[in-house]
Amino acid sequence: MEVDEKLIKHVAEVARLKLTDKEVKRFVPELKEIMKNFEKLQEADTKNTKPSFQPIIIRNSLREDEIKESLSQEEALKNSAHTKEGYFKGPGAL
């Protein structure tokens, strides 16, 4: 995979990140290094290795549901700078 400024800008756009040109240039070598490490992992011989889907037993650590009073719409929206007609405004609506 070719890691260049165009790729970094595309990933940032998909993730809705606003990167400066300085940040884009800084991330190019960093992402190249990350990809190089993943390539090393691909070299590992795993042919005779049994899969370990869940090596640790998972227990249900959730608490019992408790009925509690929730926030009012006004309370939930009071700290947001981006609201419209009683709802939060997302990035596409700003």
PyMOL Python script that loads the backbone (N, CA, C, O; Angstrom):
from pymol import cmd

cmd.read_pdbstr("""\
ATOM      1  N   MET A   1       0.839  -1.171   0.000  1.00  0.00           N
ATOM      2  CA  MET A   1       0.000   0.000   0.000  1.00  0.00           C
ATOM      3  C   MET A   1       0.888   1.239   0.000  1.00  0.00           C
ATOM      4  O   MET A   1       1.808   1.354   0.810  1.00  0.00           O
ATOM      5  N   GLU A   2       0.614   2.141  -0.891  1.00  0.00           N
ATOM      6  CA  GLU A   2       1.382   3.384  -0.997  1.00  0.00           C
ATOM      7  C   GLU A   2       0.869   4.376   0.036  1.00  0.00           C
ATOM      8  O   GLU A   2      -0.279   4.815  -0.030  1.00  0.00           O
ATOM      9  N   VAL A   3       1.723   4.725   0.988  1.00  0.00           N
ATOM     10  CA  VAL A   3       1.361   5.698   2.015  1.00  0.00           C
ATOM     11  C   VAL A   3       1.931   7.045   1.593  1.00  0.00           C
ATOM     12  O   VAL A   3       3.146   7.230   1.533  1.00  0.00           O
ATOM     13  N   ASP A   4       1.044   7.968   1.307  1.00  0.00           N
ATOM     14  CA  ASP A   4       1.464   9.307   0.921  1.00  0.00           C
ATOM     15  C   ASP A   4       0.467  10.329   1.478  1.00  0.00           C
ATOM     16  O   ASP A   4      -0.486   9.966   2.167  1.00  0.00           O
ATOM     17  N   GLU A   5       0.694  11.587   1.179  1.00  0.00           N
ATOM     18  CA  GLU A   5      -0.177  12.640   1.691  1.00  0.00           C
ATOM     19  C   GLU A   5      -1.612  12.477   1.207  1.00  0.00           C
ATOM     20  O   GLU A   5      -2.557  12.788   1.933  1.00  0.00           O
ATOM     21  N   LYS A   6      -1.773  11.993  -0.014  1.00  0.00           N
ATOM     22  CA  LYS A   6      -3.116  11.792  -0.559  1.00  0.00           C
ATOM     23  C   LYS A   6      -3.889  10.771   0.288  1.00  0.00           C
ATOM     24  O   LYS A   6      -5.068  10.978   0.574  1.00  0.00           O
ATOM     25  N   LEU A   7      -3.240   9.680   0.688  1.00  0.00           N
ATOM     26  CA  LEU A   7      -3.882   8.662   1.519  1.00  0.00           C
ATOM     27  C   LEU A   7      -4.245   9.232   2.893  1.00  0.00           C
ATOM     28  O   LEU A   7      -5.349   9.004   3.388  1.00  0.00           O
ATOM     29  N   ILE A   8      -3.320   9.970   3.505  1.00  0.00           N
ATOM     30  CA  ILE A   8      -3.579  10.562   4.821  1.00  0.00           C
ATOM     31  C   ILE A   8      -4.769  11.510   4.746  1.00  0.00           C
ATOM     32  O   ILE A   8      -5.626  11.497   5.630  1.00  0.00           O
ATOM     33  N   LYS A   9      -4.832  12.328   3.706  1.00  0.00           N
ATOM     34  CA  LYS A   9      -5.949  13.266   3.546  1.00  0.00           C
ATOM     35  C   LYS A   9      -7.257  12.515   3.350  1.00  0.00           C
ATOM     36  O   LYS A   9      -8.291  12.919   3.882  1.00  0.00           O
ATOM     37  N   HIS A  10      -7.219  11.420   2.588  1.00  0.00           N
ATOM     38  CA  HIS A  10      -8.434  10.626   2.362  1.00  0.00           C
ATOM     39  C   HIS A  10      -8.924  10.001   3.670  1.00  0.00           C
ATOM     40  O   HIS A  10     -10.115  10.055   3.974  1.00  0.00           O
ATOM     41  N   VAL A  11      -8.018   9.413   4.437  1.00  0.00           N
ATOM     42  CA  VAL A  11      -8.394   8.798   5.708  1.00  0.00           C
ATOM     43  C   VAL A  11      -8.948   9.862   6.656  1.00  0.00           C
ATOM     44  O   VAL A  11      -9.937   9.623   7.349  1.00  0.00           O
ATOM     45  N   ALA A  12      -8.322  11.016   6.686  1.00  0.00           N
ATOM     46  CA  ALA A  12      -8.793  12.100   7.546  1.00  0.00           C
ATOM     47  C   ALA A  12     -10.192  12.550   7.127  1.00  0.00           C
ATOM     48  O   ALA A  12     -11.042  12.822   7.975  1.00  0.00           O
ATOM     49  N   GLU A  13     -10.421  12.626   5.838  1.00  0.00           N
ATOM     50  CA  GLU A  13     -11.741  13.036   5.340  1.00  0.00           C
ATOM     51  C   GLU A  13     -12.809  12.012   5.727  1.00  0.00           C
ATOM     52  O   GLU A  13     -13.893  12.384   6.176  1.00  0.00           O
ATOM     53  N   VAL A  14     -12.507  10.736   5.555  1.00  0.00           N
ATOM     54  CA  VAL A  14     -13.459   9.680   5.902  1.00  0.00           C
ATOM     55  C   VAL A  14     -13.754   9.706   7.403  1.00  0.00           C
ATOM     56  O   VAL A  14     -14.888   9.473   7.822  1.00  0.00           O
ATOM     57  N   ALA A  15     -12.734   9.987   8.203  1.00  0.00           N
ATOM     58  CA  ALA A  15     -12.893  10.040   9.657  1.00  0.00           C
ATOM     59  C   ALA A  15     -13.387  11.405  10.133  1.00  0.00           C
ATOM     60  O   ALA A  15     -13.544  11.636  11.332  1.00  0.00           O
ATOM     61  N   ARG A  16     -13.625  12.288   9.198  1.00  0.00           N
ATOM     62  CA  ARG A  16     -14.078  13.659   9.495  1.00  0.00           C
ATOM     63  C   ARG A  16     -13.120  14.383  10.428  1.00  0.00           C
ATOM     64  O   ARG A  16     -13.526  15.033  11.391  1.00  0.00           O
ATOM     65  N   LEU A  17     -11.835  14.252  10.114  1.00  0.00           N
ATOM     66  CA  LEU A  17     -10.791  14.948  10.854  1.00  0.00           C
ATOM     67  C   LEU A  17     -10.283  16.102  10.008  1.00  0.00           C
ATOM     68  O   LEU A  17     -10.081  15.956   8.802  1.00  0.00           O
ATOM     69  N   LYS A  18     -10.081  17.221  10.628  1.00  0.00           N
ATOM     70  CA  LYS A  18      -9.539  18.376   9.922  1.00  0.00           C
ATOM     71  C   LYS A  18      -8.069  18.490  10.292  1.00  0.00           C
ATOM     72  O   LYS A  18      -7.719  18.979  11.367  1.00  0.00           O
ATOM     73  N   LEU A  19      -7.216  18.031   9.385  1.00  0.00           N
ATOM     74  CA  LEU A  19      -5.782  18.057   9.628  1.00  0.00           C
ATOM     75  C   LEU A  19      -5.144  19.224   8.898  1.00  0.00           C
ATOM     76  O   LEU A  19      -5.547  19.580   7.790  1.00  0.00           O
ATOM     77  N   THR A  20      -4.155  19.808   9.529  1.00  0.00           N
ATOM     78  CA  THR A  20      -3.383  20.854   8.865  1.00  0.00           C
ATOM     79  C   THR A  20      -2.377  20.178   7.930  1.00  0.00           C
ATOM     80  O   THR A  20      -2.133  18.976   8.040  1.00  0.00           O
ATOM     81  N   ASP A  21      -1.799  20.948   7.018  1.00  0.00           N
ATOM     82  CA  ASP A  21      -0.781  20.390   6.118  1.00  0.00           C
ATOM     83  C   ASP A  21       0.420  19.874   6.917  1.00  0.00           C
ATOM     84  O   ASP A  21       1.040  18.877   6.548  1.00  0.00           O
ATOM     85  N   LYS A  22       0.735  20.561   8.009  1.00  0.00           N
ATOM     86  CA  LYS A  22       1.850  20.140   8.871  1.00  0.00           C
ATOM     87  C   LYS A  22       1.553  18.771   9.494  1.00  0.00           C
ATOM     88  O   LYS A  22       2.435  17.915   9.563  1.00  0.00           O
ATOM     89  N   GLU A  23       0.326  18.570   9.942  1.00  0.00           N
ATOM     90  CA  GLU A  23      -0.056  17.285  10.532  1.00  0.00           C
ATOM     91  C   GLU A  23      -0.032  16.175   9.487  1.00  0.00           C
ATOM     92  O   GLU A  23       0.424  15.066   9.766  1.00  0.00           O
ATOM     93  N   VAL A  24      -0.518  16.468   8.293  1.00  0.00           N
ATOM     94  CA  VAL A  24      -0.515  15.473   7.213  1.00  0.00           C
ATOM     95  C   VAL A  24       0.910  15.028   6.935  1.00  0.00           C
ATOM     96  O   VAL A  24       1.169  13.830   6.815  1.00  0.00           O
ATOM     97  N   LYS A  25       1.841  15.975   6.830  1.00  0.00           N
ATOM     98  CA  LYS A  25       3.239  15.642   6.549  1.00  0.00           C
ATOM     99  C   LYS A  25       3.853  14.832   7.687  1.00  0.00           C
ATOM    100  O   LYS A  25       4.679  13.951   7.449  1.00  0.00           O
ATOM    101  N   ARG A  26       3.448  15.130   8.934  1.00  0.00           N
ATOM    102  CA  ARG A  26       3.972  14.395  10.082  1.00  0.00           C
ATOM    103  C   ARG A  26       3.459  12.954  10.100  1.00  0.00           C
ATOM    104  O   ARG A  26       4.183  12.039  10.495  1.00  0.00           O
ATOM    105  N   PHE A  27       2.199  12.753   9.668  1.00  0.00           N
ATOM    106  CA  PHE A  27       1.606  11.425   9.732  1.00  0.00           C
ATOM    107  C   PHE A  27       2.095  10.476   8.645  1.00  0.00           C
ATOM    108  O   PHE A  27       2.003   9.260   8.819  1.00  0.00           O
ATOM    109  N   VAL A  28       2.606  10.985   7.541  1.00  0.00           N
ATOM    110  CA  VAL A  28       3.071  10.108   6.451  1.00  0.00           C
ATOM    111  C   VAL A  28       4.140   9.137   6.947  1.00  0.00           C
ATOM    112  O   VAL A  28       3.962   7.928   6.793  1.00  0.00           O
ATOM    113  N   PRO A  29       5.248   9.610   7.537  1.00  0.00           N
ATOM    114  CA  PRO A  29       6.265   8.640   8.001  1.00  0.00           C
ATOM    115  C   PRO A  29       5.763   7.768   9.145  1.00  0.00           C
ATOM    116  O   PRO A  29       6.169   6.613   9.268  1.00  0.00           O
ATOM    117  N   GLU A  30       4.881   8.315   9.986  1.00  0.00           N
ATOM    118  CA  GLU A  30       4.361   7.521  11.095  1.00  0.00           C
ATOM    119  C   GLU A  30       3.519   6.354  10.593  1.00  0.00           C
ATOM    120  O   GLU A  30       3.654   5.233  11.083  1.00  0.00           O
ATOM    121  N   LEU A  31       2.646   6.614   9.610  1.00  0.00           N
ATOM    122  CA  LEU A  31       1.814   5.547   9.055  1.00  0.00           C
ATOM    123  C   LEU A  31       2.658   4.542   8.273  1.00  0.00           C
ATOM    124  O   LEU A  31       2.366   3.347   8.284  1.00  0.00           O
ATOM    125  N   LYS A  32       3.695   5.016   7.601  1.00  0.00           N
ATOM    126  CA  LYS A  32       4.602   4.096   6.893  1.00  0.00           C
ATOM    127  C   LYS A  32       5.238   3.125   7.886  1.00  0.00           C
ATOM    128  O   LYS A  32       5.342   1.931   7.607  1.00  0.00           O
ATOM    129  N   GLU A  33       5.661   3.630   9.038  1.00  0.00           N
ATOM    130  CA  GLU A  33       6.280   2.785  10.072  1.00  0.00           C
ATOM    131  C   GLU A  33       5.277   1.756  10.601  1.00  0.00           C
ATOM    132  O   GLU A  33       5.624   0.592  10.802  1.00  0.00           O
ATOM    133  N   ILE A  34       4.046   2.186  10.824  1.00  0.00           N
ATOM    134  CA  ILE A  34       3.002   1.277  11.300  1.00  0.00           C
ATOM    135  C   ILE A  34       2.761   0.168  10.277  1.00  0.00           C
ATOM    136  O   ILE A  34       2.671  -1.005  10.639  1.00  0.00           O
ATOM    137  N   MET A  35       2.656   0.536   9.013  1.00  0.00           N
ATOM    138  CA  MET A  35       2.415  -0.459   7.958  1.00  0.00           C
ATOM    139  C   MET A  35       3.586  -1.424   7.836  1.00  0.00           C
ATOM    140  O   MET A  35       3.390  -2.608   7.558  1.00  0.00           O
ATOM    141  N   LYS A  36       4.799  -0.929   8.041  1.00  0.00           N
ATOM    142  CA  LYS A  36       5.983  -1.789   7.979  1.00  0.00           C
ATOM    143  C   LYS A  36       5.920  -2.848   9.094  1.00  0.00           C
ATOM    144  O   LYS A  36       6.294  -4.001   8.880  1.00  0.00           O
ATOM    145  N   ASN A  37       5.451  -2.455  10.267  1.00  0.00           N
ATOM    146  CA  ASN A  37       5.324  -3.405  11.377  1.00  0.00           C
ATOM    147  C   ASN A  37       4.259  -4.459  11.085  1.00  0.00           C
ATOM    148  O   ASN A  37       4.435  -5.623  11.445  1.00  0.00           O
ATOM    149  N   PHE A  38       3.169  -4.077  10.445  1.00  0.00           N
ATOM    150  CA  PHE A  38       2.152  -5.058  10.077  1.00  0.00           C
ATOM    151  C   PHE A  38       2.687  -6.028   9.032  1.00  0.00           C
ATOM    152  O   PHE A  38       2.326  -7.205   9.043  1.00  0.00           O
ATOM    153  N   GLU A  39       3.538  -5.556   8.135  1.00  0.00           N
ATOM    154  CA  GLU A  39       4.154  -6.443   7.145  1.00  0.00           C
ATOM    155  C   GLU A  39       5.011  -7.500   7.845  1.00  0.00           C
ATOM    156  O   GLU A  39       5.042  -8.653   7.414  1.00  0.00           O
ATOM    157  N   LYS A  40       5.702  -7.118   8.916  1.00  0.00           N
ATOM    158  CA  LYS A  40       6.515  -8.080   9.673  1.00  0.00           C
ATOM    159  C   LYS A  40       5.627  -9.156  10.291  1.00  0.00           C
ATOM    160  O   LYS A  40       6.004 -10.327  10.334  1.00  0.00           O
ATOM    161  N   LEU A  41       4.458  -8.762  10.764  1.00  0.00           N
ATOM    162  CA  LEU A  41       3.535  -9.743  11.340  1.00  0.00           C
ATOM    163  C   LEU A  41       3.088 -10.759  10.303  1.00  0.00           C
ATOM    164  O   LEU A  41       2.865 -11.923  10.635  1.00  0.00           O
ATOM    165  N   GLN A  42       2.954 -10.337   9.054  1.00  0.00           N
ATOM    166  CA  GLN A  42       2.523 -11.237   7.984  1.00  0.00           C
ATOM    167  C   GLN A  42       3.555 -12.336   7.734  1.00  0.00           C
ATOM    168  O   GLN A  42       3.215 -13.397   7.211  1.00  0.00           O
ATOM    169  N   GLU A  43       4.805 -12.090   8.104  1.00  0.00           N
ATOM    170  CA  GLU A  43       5.883 -13.069   7.885  1.00  0.00           C
ATOM    171  C   GLU A  43       5.853 -14.203   8.910  1.00  0.00           C
ATOM    172  O   GLU A  43       6.494 -15.232   8.695  1.00  0.00           O
ATOM    173  N   ALA A  44       5.138 -14.047   9.998  1.00  0.00           N
ATOM    174  CA  ALA A  44       5.106 -15.068  11.056  1.00  0.00           C
ATOM    175  C   ALA A  44       4.433 -16.339  10.543  1.00  0.00           C
ATOM    176  O   ALA A  44       3.386 -16.285   9.899  1.00  0.00           O
ATOM    177  N   ASP A  45       5.055 -17.490  10.842  1.00  0.00           N
ATOM    178  CA  ASP A  45       4.512 -18.776  10.426  1.00  0.00           C
ATOM    179  C   ASP A  45       3.452 -19.216  11.442  1.00  0.00           C
ATOM    180  O   ASP A  45       3.765 -19.493  12.600  1.00  0.00           O
ATOM    181  N   THR A  46       2.212 -19.276  10.997  1.00  0.00           N
ATOM    182  CA  THR A  46       1.101 -19.647  11.890  1.00  0.00           C
ATOM    183  C   THR A  46       0.372 -20.891  11.387  1.00  0.00           C
ATOM    184  O   THR A  46      -0.757 -21.153  11.800  1.00  0.00           O
ATOM    185  N   LYS A  47       1.007 -21.659  10.498  1.00  0.00           N
ATOM    186  CA  LYS A  47       0.343 -22.826   9.898  1.00  0.00           C
ATOM    187  C   LYS A  47      -0.071 -23.871  10.927  1.00  0.00           C
ATOM    188  O   LYS A  47      -1.161 -24.434  10.819  1.00  0.00           O
ATOM    189  N   ASN A  48       0.758 -24.140  11.908  1.00  0.00           N
ATOM    190  CA  ASN A  48       0.466 -25.175  12.901  1.00  0.00           C
ATOM    191  C   ASN A  48      -0.022 -24.592  14.233  1.00  0.00           C
ATOM    192  O   ASN A  48       0.071 -25.244  15.273  1.00  0.00           O
ATOM    193  N   THR A  49      -0.521 -23.409  14.192  1.00  0.00           N
ATOM    194  CA  THR A  49      -1.009 -22.755  15.406  1.00  0.00           C
ATOM    195  C   THR A  49      -2.516 -22.871  15.475  1.00  0.00           C
ATOM    196  O   THR A  49      -3.224 -22.501  14.539  1.00  0.00           O
ATOM    197  N   LYS A  50      -3.001 -23.389  16.598  1.00  0.00           N
ATOM    198  CA  LYS A  50      -4.442 -23.496  16.780  1.00  0.00           C
ATOM    199  C   LYS A  50      -5.014 -22.118  17.083  1.00  0.00           C
ATOM    200  O   LYS A  50      -4.389 -21.328  17.789  1.00  0.00           O
ATOM    201  N   PRO A  51      -6.183 -21.831  16.560  1.00  0.00           N
ATOM    202  CA  PRO A  51      -6.787 -20.522  16.836  1.00  0.00           C
ATOM    203  C   PRO A  51      -7.156 -20.382  18.305  1.00  0.00           C
ATOM    204  O   PRO A  51      -7.545 -21.350  18.959  1.00  0.00           O
ATOM    205  N   SER A  52      -7.032 -19.199  18.797  1.00  0.00           N
ATOM    206  CA  SER A  52      -7.362 -18.900  20.188  1.00  0.00           C
ATOM    207  C   SER A  52      -8.421 -17.806  20.172  1.00  0.00           C
ATOM    208  O   SER A  52      -8.128 -16.632  20.398  1.00  0.00           O
ATOM    209  N   PHE A  53      -9.644 -18.210  19.904  1.00  0.00           N
ATOM    210  CA  PHE A  53     -10.709 -17.231  19.733  1.00  0.00           C
ATOM    211  C   PHE A  53     -10.974 -16.434  20.995  1.00  0.00           C
ATOM    212  O   PHE A  53     -11.151 -15.217  20.934  1.00  0.00           O
ATOM    213  N   GLN A  54     -11.004 -17.100  22.130  1.00  0.00           N
ATOM    214  CA  GLN A  54     -11.241 -16.404  23.392  1.00  0.00           C
ATOM    215  C   GLN A  54     -10.432 -17.093  24.487  1.00  0.00           C
ATOM    216  O   GLN A  54     -10.942 -18.000  25.144  1.00  0.00           O
ATOM    217  N   PRO A  55      -9.195 -16.686  24.694  1.00  0.00           N
ATOM    218  CA  PRO A  55      -8.352 -17.372  25.666  1.00  0.00           C
ATOM    219  C   PRO A  55      -8.775 -17.136  27.113  1.00  0.00           C
ATOM    220  O   PRO A  55      -8.391 -17.901  27.998  1.00  0.00           O
ATOM    221  N   ILE A  56      -9.546 -16.110  27.362  1.00  0.00           N
ATOM    222  CA  ILE A  56      -9.987 -15.796  28.722  1.00  0.00           C
ATOM    223  C   ILE A  56     -11.501 -15.962  28.775  1.00  0.00           C
ATOM    224  O   ILE A  56     -12.217 -15.492  27.890  1.00  0.00           O
ATOM    225  N   ILE A  57     -11.975 -16.623  29.803  1.00  0.00           N
ATOM    226  CA  ILE A  57     -13.411 -16.829  29.950  1.00  0.00           C
ATOM    227  C   ILE A  57     -14.085 -15.484  30.194  1.00  0.00           C
ATOM    228  O   ILE A  57     -13.677 -14.715  31.065  1.00  0.00           O
ATOM    229  N   ILE A  58     -15.112 -15.221  29.416  1.00  0.00           N
ATOM    230  CA  ILE A  58     -15.852 -13.972  29.569  1.00  0.00           C
ATOM    231  C   ILE A  58     -17.046 -14.224  30.471  1.00  0.00           C
ATOM    232  O   ILE A  58     -17.842 -15.137  30.249  1.00  0.00           O
ATOM    233  N   ARG A  59     -17.146 -13.403  31.476  1.00  0.00           N
ATOM    234  CA  ARG A  59     -18.293 -13.497  32.374  1.00  0.00           C
ATOM    235  C   ARG A  59     -19.158 -12.271  32.158  1.00  0.00           C
ATOM    236  O   ARG A  59     -18.664 -11.208  31.781  1.00  0.00           O
ATOM    237  N   ASN A  60     -20.425 -12.422  32.395  1.00  0.00           N
ATOM    238  CA  ASN A  60     -21.322 -11.293  32.275  1.00  0.00           C
ATOM    239  C   ASN A  60     -21.040 -10.331  33.427  1.00  0.00           C
ATOM    240  O   ASN A  60     -21.361 -10.618  34.580  1.00  0.00           O
ATOM    241  N   SER A  61     -20.451  -9.217  33.111  1.00  0.00           N
ATOM    242  CA  SER A  61     -20.101  -8.254  34.146  1.00  0.00           C
ATOM    243  C   SER A  61     -21.054  -7.065  34.163  1.00  0.00           C
ATOM    244  O   SER A  61     -20.759  -6.025  34.751  1.00  0.00           O
ATOM    245  N   LEU A  62     -22.184  -7.232  33.519  1.00  0.00           N
ATOM    246  CA  LEU A  62     -23.143  -6.139  33.474  1.00  0.00           C
ATOM    247  C   LEU A  62     -23.987  -6.129  34.741  1.00  0.00           C
ATOM    248  O   LEU A  62     -24.262  -7.176  35.326  1.00  0.00           O
ATOM    249  N   ARG A  63     -24.381  -4.973  35.142  1.00  0.00           N
ATOM    250  CA  ARG A  63     -25.235  -4.852  36.315  1.00  0.00           C
ATOM    251  C   ARG A  63     -26.683  -5.088  35.910  1.00  0.00           C
ATOM    252  O   ARG A  63     -27.022  -5.075  34.726  1.00  0.00           O
ATOM    253  N   GLU A  64     -27.512  -5.300  36.892  1.00  0.00           N
ATOM    254  CA  GLU A  64     -28.941  -5.434  36.630  1.00  0.00           C
ATOM    255  C   GLU A  64     -29.491  -4.086  36.177  1.00  0.00           C
ATOM    256  O   GLU A  64     -29.021  -3.037  36.618  1.00  0.00           O
ATOM    257  N   ASP A  65     -30.469  -4.116  35.312  1.00  0.00           N
ATOM    258  CA  ASP A  65     -31.107  -2.882  34.870  1.00  0.00           C
ATOM    259  C   ASP A  65     -31.847  -2.232  36.033  1.00  0.00           C
ATOM    260  O   ASP A  65     -32.557  -2.890  36.793  1.00  0.00           O
ATOM    261  N   GLU A  66     -31.661  -0.940  36.143  1.00  0.00           N
ATOM    262  CA  GLU A  66     -32.363  -0.186  37.169  1.00  0.00           C
ATOM    263  C   GLU A  66     -33.109   0.953  36.490  1.00  0.00           C
ATOM    264  O   GLU A  66     -32.536   1.683  35.682  1.00  0.00           O
ATOM    265  N   ILE A  67     -34.352   1.099  36.808  1.00  0.00           N
ATOM    266  CA  ILE A  67     -35.136   2.186  36.235  1.00  0.00           C
ATOM    267  C   ILE A  67     -34.796   3.453  36.994  1.00  0.00           C
ATOM    268  O   ILE A  67     -34.948   3.522  38.213  1.00  0.00           O
ATOM    269  N   LYS A  68     -34.336   4.449  36.265  1.00  0.00           N
ATOM    270  CA  LYS A  68     -33.975   5.738  36.850  1.00  0.00           C
ATOM    271  C   LYS A  68     -34.570   6.839  35.995  1.00  0.00           C
ATOM    272  O   LYS A  68     -34.885   6.638  34.822  1.00  0.00           O
ATOM    273  N   GLU A  69     -34.718   7.995  36.598  1.00  0.00           N
ATOM    274  CA  GLU A  69     -35.212   9.149  35.858  1.00  0.00           C
ATOM    275  C   GLU A  69     -34.113   9.614  34.907  1.00  0.00           C
ATOM    276  O   GLU A  69     -32.951   9.713  35.301  1.00  0.00           O
ATOM    277  N   SER A  70     -34.469   9.896  33.675  1.00  0.00           N
ATOM    278  CA  SER A  70     -33.473  10.327  32.698  1.00  0.00           C
ATOM    279  C   SER A  70     -33.459  11.851  32.598  1.00  0.00           C
ATOM    280  O   SER A  70     -34.294  12.536  33.187  1.00  0.00           O
ATOM    281  N   LEU A  71     -32.507  12.354  31.851  1.00  0.00           N
ATOM    282  CA  LEU A  71     -32.412  13.798  31.641  1.00  0.00           C
ATOM    283  C   LEU A  71     -33.585  14.277  30.798  1.00  0.00           C
ATOM    284  O   LEU A  71     -34.093  13.562  29.935  1.00  0.00           O
ATOM    285  N   SER A  72     -33.992  15.487  31.070  1.00  0.00           N
ATOM    286  CA  SER A  72     -35.005  16.093  30.199  1.00  0.00           C
ATOM    287  C   SER A  72     -34.303  16.505  28.908  1.00  0.00           C
ATOM    288  O   SER A  72     -33.076  16.584  28.861  1.00  0.00           O
ATOM    289  N   GLN A  73     -35.069  16.761  27.883  1.00  0.00           N
ATOM    290  CA  GLN A  73     -34.489  17.168  26.604  1.00  0.00           C
ATOM    291  C   GLN A  73     -33.694  18.457  26.785  1.00  0.00           C
ATOM    292  O   GLN A  73     -32.612  18.607  26.218  1.00  0.00           O
ATOM    293  N   GLU A  74     -34.217  19.363  27.554  1.00  0.00           N
ATOM    294  CA  GLU A  74     -33.544  20.638  27.804  1.00  0.00           C
ATOM    295  C   GLU A  74     -32.209  20.427  28.517  1.00  0.00           C
ATOM    296  O   GLU A  74     -31.208  21.042  28.150  1.00  0.00           O
ATOM    297  N   GLU A  75     -32.188  19.566  29.527  1.00  0.00           N
ATOM    298  CA  GLU A  75     -30.950  19.286  30.255  1.00  0.00           C
ATOM    299  C   GLU A  75     -29.912  18.625  29.356  1.00  0.00           C
ATOM    300  O   GLU A  75     -28.725  18.944  29.434  1.00  0.00           O
ATOM    301  N   ALA A  76     -30.351  17.717  28.512  1.00  0.00           N
ATOM    302  CA  ALA A  76     -29.426  16.997  27.634  1.00  0.00           C
ATOM    303  C   ALA A  76     -28.786  17.930  26.617  1.00  0.00           C
ATOM    304  O   ALA A  76     -27.629  17.731  26.246  1.00  0.00           O
ATOM    305  N   LEU A  77     -29.510  18.936  26.162  1.00  0.00           N
ATOM    306  CA  LEU A  77     -29.021  19.825  25.109  1.00  0.00           C
ATOM    307  C   LEU A  77     -28.349  21.090  25.630  1.00  0.00           C
ATOM    308  O   LEU A  77     -27.756  21.828  24.842  1.00  0.00           O
ATOM    309  N   LYS A  78     -28.423  21.366  26.934  1.00  0.00           N
ATOM    310  CA  LYS A  78     -28.016  22.679  27.444  1.00  0.00           C
ATOM    311  C   LYS A  78     -26.538  23.010  27.228  1.00  0.00           C
ATOM    312  O   LYS A  78     -26.206  24.191  27.125  1.00  0.00           O
ATOM    313  N   ASN A  79     -25.652  22.047  27.155  1.00  0.00           N
ATOM    314  CA  ASN A  79     -24.225  22.336  26.982  1.00  0.00           C
ATOM    315  C   ASN A  79     -23.749  22.234  25.535  1.00  0.00           C
ATOM    316  O   ASN A  79     -22.567  22.437  25.257  1.00  0.00           O
ATOM    317  N   SER A  80     -24.642  21.928  24.627  1.00  0.00           N
ATOM    318  CA  SER A  80     -24.254  21.781  23.222  1.00  0.00           C
ATOM    319  C   SER A  80     -24.377  23.113  22.495  1.00  0.00           C
ATOM    320  O   SER A  80     -25.367  23.831  22.635  1.00  0.00           O
ATOM    321  N   ALA A  81     -23.355  23.421  21.722  1.00  0.00           N
ATOM    322  CA  ALA A  81     -23.396  24.640  20.915  1.00  0.00           C
ATOM    323  C   ALA A  81     -24.133  24.408  19.601  1.00  0.00           C
ATOM    324  O   ALA A  81     -24.468  25.363  18.900  1.00  0.00           O
ATOM    325  N   HIS A  82     -24.388  23.148  19.264  1.00  0.00           N
ATOM    326  CA  HIS A  82     -24.986  22.812  17.970  1.00  0.00           C
ATOM    327  C   HIS A  82     -26.289  22.047  18.167  1.00  0.00           C
ATOM    328  O   HIS A  82     -26.293  20.818  18.235  1.00  0.00           O
ATOM    329  N   THR A  83     -27.377  22.770  18.256  1.00  0.00           N
ATOM    330  CA  THR A  83     -28.690  22.142  18.367  1.00  0.00           C
ATOM    331  C   THR A  83     -29.633  22.771  17.360  1.00  0.00           C
ATOM    332  O   THR A  83     -29.413  23.886  16.887  1.00  0.00           O
ATOM    333  N   LYS A  84     -30.683  22.039  17.041  1.00  0.00           N
ATOM    334  CA  LYS A  84     -31.686  22.565  16.123  1.00  0.00           C
ATOM    335  C   LYS A  84     -33.003  21.870  16.428  1.00  0.00           C
ATOM    336  O   LYS A  84     -33.086  20.642  16.421  1.00  0.00           O
ATOM    337  N   GLU A  85     -34.012  22.653  16.692  1.00  0.00           N
ATOM    338  CA  GLU A  85     -35.367  22.164  16.913  1.00  0.00           C
ATOM    339  C   GLU A  85     -35.422  21.037  17.952  1.00  0.00           C
ATOM    340  O   GLU A  85     -36.144  20.056  17.776  1.00  0.00           O
ATOM    341  N   GLY A  86     -34.656  21.188  19.027  1.00  0.00           N
ATOM    342  CA  GLY A  86     -34.704  20.218  20.111  1.00  0.00           C
ATOM    343  C   GLY A  86     -33.841  18.988  19.921  1.00  0.00           C
ATOM    344  O   GLY A  86     -34.001  18.013  20.656  1.00  0.00           O
ATOM    345  N   TYR A  87     -32.917  19.001  18.944  1.00  0.00           N
ATOM    346  CA  TYR A  87     -32.038  17.857  18.679  1.00  0.00           C
ATOM    347  C   TYR A  87     -30.602  18.338  18.565  1.00  0.00           C
ATOM    348  O   TYR A  87     -30.350  19.521  18.334  1.00  0.00           O
ATOM    349  N   PHE A  88     -29.646  17.401  18.731  1.00  0.00           N
ATOM    350  CA  PHE A  88     -28.248  17.698  18.461  1.00  0.00           C
ATOM    351  C   PHE A  88     -28.068  17.783  16.942  1.00  0.00           C
ATOM    352  O   PHE A  88     -28.660  16.998  16.202  1.00  0.00           O
ATOM    353  N   LYS A  89     -27.255  18.731  16.478  1.00  0.00           N
ATOM    354  CA  LYS A  89     -26.929  18.814  15.055  1.00  0.00           C
ATOM    355  C   LYS A  89     -25.614  18.096  14.826  1.00  0.00           C
ATOM    356  O   LYS A  89     -24.626  18.349  15.515  1.00  0.00           O
ATOM    357  N   GLY A  90     -25.611  17.194  13.850  1.00  0.00           N
ATOM    358  CA  GLY A  90     -24.390  16.458  13.522  1.00  0.00           C
ATOM    359  C   GLY A  90     -23.574  17.192  12.496  1.00  0.00           C
ATOM    360  O   GLY A  90     -24.000  18.234  11.997  1.00  0.00           O
ATOM    361  N   PRO A  91     -22.383  16.665  12.159  1.00  0.00           N
ATOM    362  CA  PRO A  91     -21.468  17.331  11.223  1.00  0.00           C
ATOM    363  C   PRO A  91     -22.105  17.644   9.869  1.00  0.00           C
ATOM    364  O   PRO A  91     -21.803  18.680   9.276  1.00  0.00           O
ATOM    365  N   GLY A  92     -22.967  16.783   9.377  1.00  0.00           N
ATOM    366  CA  GLY A  92     -23.581  17.034   8.071  1.00  0.00           C
ATOM    367  C   GLY A  92     -24.578  18.165   8.095  1.00  0.00           C
ATOM    368  O   GLY A  92     -24.892  18.729   7.046  1.00  0.00           O
ATOM    369  N   ALA A  93     -25.093  18.521   9.283  1.00  0.00           N
ATOM    370  CA  ALA A  93     -26.131  19.534   9.385  1.00  0.00           C
ATOM    371  C   ALA A  93     -25.591  20.876   9.857  1.00  0.00           C
ATOM    372  O   ALA A  93     -26.353  21.832  10.007  1.00  0.00           O
ATOM    373  N   LEU A  94     -24.274  20.959  10.094  1.00  0.00           N
ATOM    374  CA  LEU A  94     -23.705  22.218  10.621  1.00  0.00           C
ATOM    375  C   LEU A  94     -23.571  23.265   9.593  1.00  0.00           C
ATOM    376  O   LEU A  94     -23.111  24.368   9.891  1.00  0.00           O
TER     377      LEU A  94
END
""", "prot")
cmd.dss("prot")
cmd.show_as("cartoon", "prot")
cmd.util.cbc("prot")
cmd.orient("prot")
